[in-house]
Each structure stands twice: as structure tokens, then as C-alpha cells.
Amino acid sequence: MAKMKIISVQLPQSMIHGLDALVKRGVFPNRSEAIRVAIRELLKKELYKEELQEELPEYLVR
């Protein structure tokens, strides 16, 4: 596994409650893993979209 680095993120209390609910239900082992999964999915989605747009003709990208 890659070396982890610590970052600080400010979240609204409602999001923290949501993260804690997912951990309590056993969906994730802890908040950090839930946040890692969310960021990983965001990066895949956004980077894939960017790569796809570069390959498609301009009139198809919107």
C-alpha cells in the first residue's frame, strides 16, 4: 500500500454524522476509508471524463 499522508478537511457536521452512520453500519471500517473511497471514485469519474472528452469529436462532448 502507498504511504499515506495526513490532510485536514473541514466538513459540515451533517456530513460527519453521515460518515459515522456508514461506519456504524459496517459499510466502512472508519471515516478515513470512507473518505478515501469517495475521493477515489471522484477522481476516476472526473479523470475518465476528461480523457474521454479528449478522444471524442468536439460536437459530441457536452
Contact map, one row per residue, 1 for C-alpha under 8 A:
11100000000000000000000000000000000000000000000000000000000000
11110000000000000000000000000000000000000000000000000000000000
11111000000000000000000000000000000000000000000000000000000000
01111100000000000000000000000000000000000000000000000000000000
00111110000000000000000000000000000000000000000000000000000000
00011111000000000000000000000000000000000000000000000000000000
00001111100000000000000000000000000000000000000000000000000000
00000111110000000000000000000000000000000000000000000000000000
00000011111000000000000000000000000000000000000000000000000000
00000001111100000000000000000000000000000000000000000000000000
00000000111110110000000000000000000000000000000000000000000000
00000000011111110000000000000000000000000000000000000000000000
00000000001111111000000000000000000000000000000000000000000000
00000000000111111100000000000000000000000000000000000000000000
00000000001111111110000000000000000000000000000000000000000000
00000000001111111111000000000000000000000000000000000000000000
00000000000011111111100000000000000000000000000000000000000000
00000000000001111111110000000000000000000000000000000000000000
00000000000000111111111000000010010000000000000000000000000000
00000000000000011111111100000110000000000000000000000000000000
00000000000000001111111110000000000000000000000000000000000000
00000000000000000111111111110000000000000000000000000000000000
00000000000000000011111111111110010000000000000000000000000000
00000000000000000001111111100000000000000000000000000000000000
00000000000000000000111111110000000000000000000000000000000000
00000000000000000000011111111000000000000000000000000000000000
00000000000000000000011111111000000000000000000000000000000000
00000000000000000000011011111110110000000000000000000000000000
00000000000000000000001001111110110000000000000000000000000000
00000000000000000001001000011111110000000000000000000000000000
00000000000000000011001000011111111000000000000000000000000000
00000000000000000000000000000111111100000000000000000000000000
00000000000000000000000000011111111110000000000000000000000000
00000000000000000010001000011111111111000000000000000000000000
00000000000000000000000000000011111111100000000000000000000000
00000000000000000000000000000001111111110000000000000000000000
00000000000000000000000000000000111111111000000000000000000000
00000000000000000000000000000000011111111100000000000000000000
00000000000000000000000000000000001111111110000000000000000000
00000000000000000000000000000000000111111111000000000000000000
00000000000000000000000000000000000011111111100000000000000000
00000000000000000000000000000000000001111111110000000000000000
00000000000000000000000000000000000000111111111100000000000000
00000000000000000000000000000000000000011111111100000000000000
00000000000000000000000000000000000000001111111110000000000000
00000000000000000000000000000000000000000111111111000000000000
00000000000000000000000000000000000000000011111111100000000000
00000000000000000000000000000000000000000011111111110000000000
00000000000000000000000000000000000000000000111111111000000000
00000000000000000000000000000000000000000000011111111100000000
00000000000000000000000000000000000000000000001111111110000000
00000000000000000000000000000000000000000000000111111111000000
00000000000000000000000000000000000000000000000011111111110010
00000000000000000000000000000000000000000000000001111111100000
00000000000000000000000000000000000000000000000000111111100000
00000000000000000000000000000000000000000000000000011111110110
00000000000000000000000000000000000000000000000000001111111110
00000000000000000000000000000000000000000000000000001001111110
00000000000000000000000000000000000000000000000000000000111111
00000000000000000000000000000000000000000000000000000001111111
00000000000000000000000000000000000000000000000000001001111111
00000000000000000000000000000000000000000000000000000000001111
